[in-house]
């Protein structure tokens, strides 16, 4: 994952593509122990207890580098469960990204993910949707999933799931990523001696990263913002 400031800019840049007037509220769980840039974040972000009486058109829960931890080890897990209950009455639609999707799917009872030892890293196209991925979990296609699987395969698992009853979208990848983000994460992991896999389907023959997901990113986010059926396409199944 990139740092918080980079993530903010990535989402802002992507949401601007909608050409709609969007007001953003950045929020943190009260019970989260901030390890990096705490003072700067607290100045910019609201805490959940400060906004829980408000109503919103949409909620985005970003990813976080927590997918190698058990859920019980996440310091704000109980509060996150509370936030997901809150959003059912205070938010019109929700989008959960990467770890946010993994965790929300568990809490909502939509699916069960599985932790991985080897990281899924790269850019994958399934059902004509191209999405960057960087994660240590998978949602097996063969699992019971309460919703429509819009993208995914057996290699990367279910990548995009929609539950219409909750008006929620679960995206295991990172359409907000900029061209260099996966390369920066790979170099970071190499420096940390994590023995990461080289991102698949990402570098060209000159070993330069290529952004092939921009069209999917703009289309999906525009449709999500406009609250229409996301990527009106047939669902996919991992079953033969």
Secondary structure, 3 states (H helix, E strand, C coil): CCCHHHHHHHHHHHHHCCCCCCCCCCEECCCCCCCCCHHHHHHHCEEHHHHCCCCEEEEEECCCCCCCCCHHHCCCHHHHHHHHHHHHHHEEEEEEECHHHHHHHHHHCCCCCEEEEEEEEEEEEECCEEEEEEEEEECCCCCCCCCEEEEEECCCEEEEEEECCCCEEEECCCCCCCCCHHHHHHHHHHHCCCCCCCCECCECCCCCECCCCHHHHHHHHHHHHCCCCCCCCCCCCCCC
